[in-house]
Amino acid sequence: MNLPEKEIQTILSGIKDFVLIISPEKEIMETNEAFLKQVGCSRENVIGRKCFEVLKEDTRENSNCQSICPLEEAIKNKKHCRVELTRLDSNGEPRHTELTVFPIWEKKGKISKFIEISRDITQRKLSEDLLVKKVEERTHQLKETHERLLHQDKMASLGKLSSSVVHEINNPVAGILNLVMLSKRILKEDGVDQKNIDQFLQYLELMESETRRISRIVSNLLVFARQSKIELVKFDLNDLIEQTLLLNANLLKLNNIHILEELEYNLPLIQGSEDQIKQVLMNLISNAVESMTNSRKKRMTIKTFSKQNQSSIGLMIKDTGSGIPKNIVSKIFEPFFTTKKKGKGVGLGLSVVYGIIQDHGAKIYVDSNPDEGTCFSITLYKDMTSKKT
C-alpha cells in the first residue's frame, strides 16, 4: 500500500528515533524532524545527498568509529544490521548511537531502499561507564578492606602465637649459647689438639643447624605477616632451584640426603616473586629433610617440566620420608598446624608455602602415604597477569 507523502511525514515526525530512508545508491530519500535536529540541517539540505556526506562519524583516535558500512553489511548478510557507533552532532560533539538498518526487498530480489533507524544512547553509555567506574572503585575498596582484615587477623594470630614463638627461638638460642660457652671452656682449660678440633667441628655443625632453624622460623613469620604486594619479575625456575640447593648443600650433606635432579632444559621463564618462590623451595626442602630423619633410604627428587604447550611449568619435590597420615593431609596447609613435638616447629612452613602459591595464582597438590614418603606437585604459570595479583 502506497501512502501519500504527507502521511509518511506525519508518521515519521511522530517517531522520536532518527529515521532515514536511503536508496541503493546511498542517497537519502526521506528523513524525520528528529534526525534533522540532530545533524542541524534543513530537509532540503539533506534529501538527495549521500548518507556518508551527512552522517559524520567520530574519527578521533579513541572513538569507536565503525570502518564497515552498515548498509554494505545488510546487503552482504541479506538481513538487518545492528551496530553501535559514535557520530558527531550539529555542534561537533560526539554522540553514542545505536543504529539498525533494514533492507527493503523488491519482488525480483533486489533492494529498493534501506530504512535506517538510529537512537541516541549517549546518556545510557555515560550511565553504564559511570556504573562500571563505581563498581571498579567499590571492588578496589572491598579488596583493600579484605586485605586489611586478613592482615589484622594474621597479626592477632601472631599475637596469640608469641609465647610459642619465643619458646621456639629460645631453645636453639640457648643451645648455641651453651655450645659457645663449652667451646670457650675447652679452649681455656684444655688447649687445642686434634680431639678438641674434631669436637669443635661437631659443635659448629650443631650451631649451624640451630641457626638455620632460627632463620627459618623468623623467615616464615615475616612471610606470613607480610602485607606488601608481589613484585613481579621473570626468572628461570631451574636456576632458582640450583641456587636453593646450593644454599642447603651443607644441610643435605649433614643429613646424608641424596638429591636426584630431573630438570627439563629450555623451560620458559615464569613470572612471579623470585624471593617468595625461593621461600617455597626452602620450606619444602626443609620439610623433606626433617621427614627423612629416621628413614633408611634418604632420597629427594626435584623435577621440572613444561605443561600445556609451555604456558605453565610443573614442579615436583618428592622424598622418601615418614609420609603424612591420610586423616591429617587436608590440614597440613592450615596456619599453626603441626605434628612436631613442642619446640620443634610452629606450623607455619606449609601455610606459608600455600599462601605464596595462592598469591601467584598457582596450584599445589600433595600425595603422601605413611612410611612411603611425600610428593608435592606445583603448577606455576608463565604469565601471572591473568592470575591472582
C-alpha positions as CSV (number, residue, x, y, z in Angstrom):
1,M,0.0,0.0,0.0
2,N,1.5,3.3,-1.1
3,L,0.9,6.2,1.4
4,P,0.8,9.8,0.4
5,E,3.9,11.8,1.2
6,K,2.1,13.9,3.8
7,E,1.0,10.8,5.7
8,I,4.5,9.4,5.6
9,Q,5.9,12.7,7.0
10,T,3.2,12.6,9.8
11,I,4.3,9.1,10.7
12,L,8.0,9.9,10.6
13,S,7.6,13.1,12.7
14,G,5.9,11.1,15.4
15,I,8.9,8.9,15.8
16,K,11.5,10.2,18.4
17,D,14.3,8.0,17.0
18,F,16.3,9.2,14.0
19,V,14.9,7.8,10.8
20,L,16.4,7.7,7.3
21,I,15.1,6.2,4.1
22,I,18.1,5.6,1.8
23,S,18.3,4.4,-1.8
24,P,20.6,1.6,-3.0
25,E,22.9,4.3,-4.3
26,K,23.2,5.5,-0.7
27,E,21.3,8.7,-1.3
28,I,18.9,10.0,1.4
29,M,15.3,9.7,0.1
30,E,13.4,10.7,3.3
31,T,14.0,11.6,6.9
32,N,12.2,12.9,10.0
33,E,12.5,16.0,12.2
34,A,14.4,14.2,15.0
35,F,17.2,13.4,12.6
36,L,17.3,16.9,11.1
37,K,17.5,18.4,14.6
38,Q,20.3,16.1,15.5
39,V,22.5,17.0,12.4
40,G,21.5,20.7,12.4
41,C,20.3,20.7,8.7
42,S,17.2,21.5,6.9
43,R,15.3,18.9,4.9
44,E,16.3,20.5,1.6
45,N,20.0,20.2,2.5
46,V,19.7,16.5,3.3
47,I,17.4,14.9,0.7
48,G,19.3,13.7,-2.3
49,R,22.7,13.8,-0.6
50,K,24.9,10.7,0.0
51,C,24.3,9.4,3.5
52,F,28.0,9.4,4.4
53,E,28.2,13.1,3.5
54,V,25.6,14.0,6.1
55,L,26.4,11.4,8.7
56,K,29.7,12.4,10.3
57,E,31.4,9.7,12.3
58,D,33.8,10.5,15.1
59,T,37.1,9.5,13.6
60,R,39.2,10.5,16.6
61,E,41.8,8.0,17.8
62,N,39.9,6.9,20.9
63,S,36.5,6.8,19.3
64,N,34.6,3.6,18.3
65,C,34.2,4.6,14.7
66,Q,32.9,1.7,12.5
67,S,35.1,1.0,9.5
68,I,32.4,-1.2,8.0
69,C,29.4,0.4,6.3
70,P,26.1,-0.8,7.9
71,L,24.4,-0.7,4.5
72,E,27.1,-2.9,3.0
73,E,26.7,-5.4,5.9
74,A,22.9,-5.6,5.4
75,I,23.5,-6.3,1.7
76,K,26.2,-8.9,2.4
77,N,24.3,-10.8,5.1
78,K,20.8,-10.3,3.4
79,K,19.3,-9.3,6.7
80,H,19.1,-6.3,9.0
81,C,22.3,-5.0,10.6
82,R,22.6,-3.5,14.1
83,V,25.7,-1.6,15.3
84,E,26.8,0.8,17.9
85,L,28.9,3.8,16.7
86,T,29.8,7.3,17.6
87,R,28.6,10.2,15.4
88,L,29.1,14.0,15.7
89,D,26.1,16.2,16.3
90,S,25.5,19.7,14.9
91,N,27.9,21.1,17.4
92,G,30.6,18.6,16.6
93,E,30.1,16.8,19.9
94,P,30.4,13.0,19.9
95,R,27.1,11.1,20.5
96,H,26.8,7.4,21.0
97,T,24.3,5.9,18.6
98,E,22.6,2.5,18.3
99,L,21.8,2.0,14.6
100,T,19.7,-0.6,12.8
101,V,19.5,-0.9,9.0
102,F,16.6,-2.8,7.4
103,P,16.8,-3.6,3.7
104,I,13.5,-3.4,1.8
105,W,13.4,-6.0,-1.0
106,E,11.5,-5.9,-4.3
107,K,9.7,-8.9,-5.7
108,K,12.7,-9.5,-8.1
109,G,15.1,-9.9,-5.2
110,K,16.6,-6.5,-5.5
111,I,16.9,-3.9,-2.7
112,S,14.6,-1.0,-3.4
113,K,15.7,1.0,-0.3
114,F,17.0,0.9,3.2
115,I,15.4,2.1,6.4
116,E,17.9,3.3,8.9
117,I,16.7,3.8,12.5
118,S,19.2,5.2,15.0
119,R,18.8,6.0,18.6
120,D,20.9,8.3,20.8
121,I,22.3,6.2,23.6
122,T,24.8,8.7,24.9
123,Q,23.2,9.1,28.3
124,R,22.9,5.3,28.7
125,K,26.5,4.8,27.8
126,L,27.6,7.5,30.2
127,S,25.5,5.9,32.9
128,E,27.0,2.5,32.1
129,D,30.5,3.9,32.2
130,L,29.8,5.6,35.5
131,L,28.4,2.4,36.9
132,V,31.4,0.4,35.7
133,K,33.7,3.0,37.3
134,K,31.8,2.9,40.6
135,V,31.8,-0.9,40.6
136,E,35.6,-0.9,40.0
137,E,36.1,1.7,42.8
138,R,33.9,-0.3,45.1
139,T,35.7,-3.6,44.2
140,H,39.0,-1.9,44.9
141,Q,37.8,-0.7,48.3
142,L,36.4,-4.1,49.2
143,K,39.7,-5.7,48.2
144,E,41.7,-3.3,50.3
145,T,39.3,-3.9,53.2
146,H,39.6,-7.6,52.8
147,E,43.4,-7.4,52.7
148,R,43.3,-5.2,55.8
149,L,41.1,-7.6,57.7
150,L,43.2,-10.5,56.7
151,H,46.3,-8.7,57.9
152,Q,44.6,-7.8,61.2
153,D,43.6,-11.5,61.6
154,K,47.2,-12.5,60.9
155,M,48.5,-10.0,63.5
156,A,46.0,-11.3,66.0
157,S,47.1,-14.9,65.3
158,L,50.8,-13.9,65.7
159,G,50.0,-12.2,69.0
160,K,48.5,-15.4,70.3
161,L,51.5,-17.3,69.0
162,S,54.1,-15.0,70.5
163,S,54.8,-17.2,73.6
164,S,55.2,-20.3,71.4
165,V,57.5,-18.4,69.0
166,V,59.6,-17.1,71.9
167,H,59.9,-20.7,73.1
168,E,60.8,-21.9,69.6
169,I,63.5,-19.3,69.2
170,N,64.8,-19.6,72.8
171,N,65.6,-23.3,72.5
172,P,68.1,-23.1,69.7
173,V,69.5,-19.8,71.1
174,A,70.1,-21.5,74.4
175,G,71.7,-24.4,72.6
176,I,74.0,-22.2,70.6
177,L,75.0,-20.2,73.8
178,N,75.8,-23.4,75.7
179,L,77.9,-24.7,72.8
180,V,79.8,-21.4,72.6
181,M,80.5,-21.4,76.4
182,L,81.6,-25.1,76.2
183,S,84.0,-24.3,73.4
184,K,85.4,-21.3,75.3
185,R,85.9,-23.5,78.4
186,I,87.7,-26.3,76.4
187,L,90.0,-23.7,74.7
188,K,90.8,-22.1,78.1
189,E,91.3,-25.3,80.2
190,D,92.4,-28.0,77.7
191,G,94.0,-26.1,74.9
192,V,93.7,-27.1,71.2
193,D,94.6,-30.6,70.0
194,Q,93.1,-32.8,67.2
195,K,90.5,-34.3,69.6
196,N,89.2,-30.8,70.6
197,I,89.3,-29.7,67.0
198,D,87.0,-32.6,66.0
199,Q,84.7,-31.7,68.9
200,F,84.7,-28.0,67.8
201,L,83.7,-29.0,64.3
202,Q,80.8,-31.0,65.7
203,Y,79.7,-28.1,67.9
204,L,79.9,-25.8,64.8
205,E,77.7,-28.1,62.9
206,L,75.2,-28.1,65.7
207,M,75.3,-24.3,65.9
208,E,74.8,-24.0,62.2
209,S,71.8,-26.3,62.4
210,E,70.2,-24.4,65.2
211,T,71.0,-21.0,63.5
212,R,69.2,-22.3,60.4
213,R,66.2,-23.2,62.5
214,I,66.0,-19.7,63.9
215,S,66.4,-18.2,60.4
216,R,63.6,-20.5,59.1
217,I,61.2,-19.6,62.0
218,V,61.8,-15.8,61.5
219,S,61.6,-16.0,57.7
220,N,58.3,-17.9,57.9
221,L,56.9,-15.4,60.4
222,L,57.9,-12.5,58.2
223,V,56.4,-14.0,55.1
224,F,53.2,-14.9,57.0
225,A,52.9,-11.4,58.3
226,R,53.7,-9.7,55.1
227,Q,51.3,-7.1,53.6
228,S,53.3,-5.9,50.6
229,K,52.3,-6.6,47.0
230,I,54.2,-9.2,45.0
231,E,57.0,-7.7,42.9
232,L,56.7,-9.5,39.5
233,V,59.9,-10.4,37.6
234,K,60.6,-13.1,35.0
235,F,63.0,-15.8,36.2
236,D,64.3,-19.2,35.4
237,L,62.9,-21.8,37.8
238,N,65.8,-24.3,37.2
239,D,68.3,-21.6,38.1
240,L,66.4,-20.8,41.3
241,I,66.3,-24.5,42.2
242,E,70.1,-24.7,41.8
243,Q,70.6,-21.6,43.9
244,T,68.4,-23.0,46.7
245,L,70.1,-26.4,46.6
246,L,73.5,-24.6,46.9
247,L,72.2,-22.7,50.0
248,N,71.1,-26.0,51.5
249,A,74.2,-28.1,50.4
250,N,75.6,-28.4,53.9
251,L,72.2,-29.3,55.5
252,L,71.7,-32.0,52.9
253,K,75.2,-33.3,53.4
254,L,74.9,-33.5,57.2
255,N,71.7,-35.5,56.8
256,N,73.1,-37.8,54.1
257,I,70.3,-36.8,51.7
258,H,70.8,-37.9,48.1
259,I,69.5,-35.4,45.6
260,L,68.1,-36.5,42.2
261,E,67.6,-33.6,39.8
262,E,65.3,-34.1,36.8
263,L,65.2,-30.6,35.4
264,E,63.8,-30.1,31.9
265,Y,66.1,-27.8,29.9
266,N,64.9,-24.7,27.9
267,L,61.9,-24.1,30.2
268,P,60.1,-20.8,29.5
269,L,60.7,-18.1,32.1
270,I,58.0,-17.7,34.7
271,Q,56.6,-14.5,36.1
272,G,56.3,-14.0,39.9
273,S,58.3,-13.2,43.0
274,E,61.7,-14.9,42.9
275,D,62.2,-14.4,46.6
276,Q,58.8,-15.9,47.5
277,I,59.2,-19.0,45.2
278,K,62.7,-19.5,46.7
279,Q,60.9,-19.5,50.1
280,V,58.6,-22.2,48.9
281,L,61.6,-24.3,47.8
282,M,63.4,-23.7,51.1
283,N,60.3,-24.8,53.1
284,L,59.6,-27.9,51.1
285,I,63.3,-29.0,51.1
286,S,63.4,-28.4,54.9
287,N,60.3,-30.4,55.4
288,A,61.6,-33.2,53.2
289,V,64.9,-33.3,55.2
290,E,63.1,-33.5,58.5
291,S,60.7,-36.2,57.3
292,M,63.7,-38.4,56.4
293,T,65.4,-38.2,59.7
294,N,64.7,-41.8,60.6
295,S,64.5,-43.2,57.0
296,R,66.8,-45.9,55.8
297,K,66.7,-44.6,52.3
298,K,67.2,-40.8,52.1
299,R,66.5,-39.6,48.6
300,M,64.9,-36.3,47.4
301,T,63.8,-35.9,43.8
302,I,63.3,-32.5,42.3
303,K,61.7,-32.4,38.9
304,T,60.6,-29.7,36.5
305,F,58.7,-30.0,33.2
306,S,56.6,-27.9,30.9
307,K,52.9,-28.2,30.7
308,Q,50.0,-27.1,28.4
309,N,52.1,-26.0,25.4
310,Q,54.6,-24.3,27.7
311,S,52.0,-21.9,29.2
312,S,52.8,-23.4,32.6
313,I,55.6,-25.3,34.4
314,G,55.3,-28.2,36.7
315,L,57.5,-28.6,39.8
316,M,57.7,-31.8,41.8
317,I,59.5,-32.3,45.1
318,K,59.4,-35.9,46.3
319,D,61.0,-37.5,49.4
320,T,61.4,-41.0,50.9
321,G,60.4,-39.8,54.4
322,S,57.9,-40.8,57.0
323,G,54.9,-39.6,55.0
324,I,51.7,-38.0,56.2
325,P,48.7,-39.9,57.7
326,K,45.6,-39.7,55.5
327,N,43.5,-38.2,58.3
328,I,45.6,-35.1,58.5
329,V,46.7,-34.5,54.9
330,S,43.8,-32.0,54.4
331,K,45.1,-29.9,57.4
332,I,48.8,-29.6,56.6
333,F,48.4,-26.2,54.9
334,E,46.4,-24.6,57.8
335,P,48.3,-21.9,59.8
336,F,49.9,-23.2,63.1
337,F,49.0,-26.9,62.4
338,T,52.0,-29.1,63.2
339,T,52.6,-32.7,64.2
340,K,56.0,-31.9,65.5
341,K,56.8,-32.0,69.2
342,K,56.8,-28.8,71.2
343,G,59.9,-26.8,70.4
344,K,60.4,-28.4,67.0
345,G,58.1,-26.2,64.9
346,V,55.3,-23.6,65.0
347,G,53.3,-24.9,62.0
348,L,53.9,-22.1,59.6
349,G,56.1,-23.7,56.9
350,L,53.5,-25.3,54.7
351,S,51.0,-22.5,55.4
352,V,53.5,-20.0,54.1
353,V,54.0,-22.2,51.0
354,Y,50.3,-22.4,50.4
355,G,49.8,-18.6,50.8
356,I,52.6,-17.9,48.3
357,I,51.2,-20.4,45.8
358,Q,47.7,-18.8,46.1
359,D,49.2,-15.3,45.7
360,H,50.8,-16.4,42.5
361,G,47.5,-17.9,41.1
362,A,49.4,-21.2,41.1
363,K,48.3,-24.7,42.3
364,I,49.7,-27.1,44.7
365,Y,48.9,-30.8,45.4
366,V,50.2,-33.3,47.9
367,D,50.3,-37.1,47.6
368,S,51.6,-38.9,50.7
369,N,51.5,-42.4,52.3
370,P,52.8,-43.2,55.8
371,D,56.3,-44.7,55.6
372,E,56.4,-44.3,51.8
373,G,57.2,-40.6,51.5
374,T,55.5,-37.4,50.3
375,C,55.3,-35.7,46.9
376,F,54.4,-32.0,46.5
377,S,53.3,-31.1,42.9
378,I,53.1,-27.4,42.0
379,T,51.9,-25.8,38.7
380,L,53.4,-22.3,38.1
381,Y,52.2,-20.1,35.2
382,K,54.4,-18.4,32.7
383,D,52.3,-15.3,32.8
384,M,50.8,-14.3,36.2
385,T,49.0,-11.2,35.0
386,S,45.9,-13.2,34.2
387,K,46.1,-14.8,37.6
388,K,45.7,-13.5,41.0
389,T,47.9,-10.5,41.8
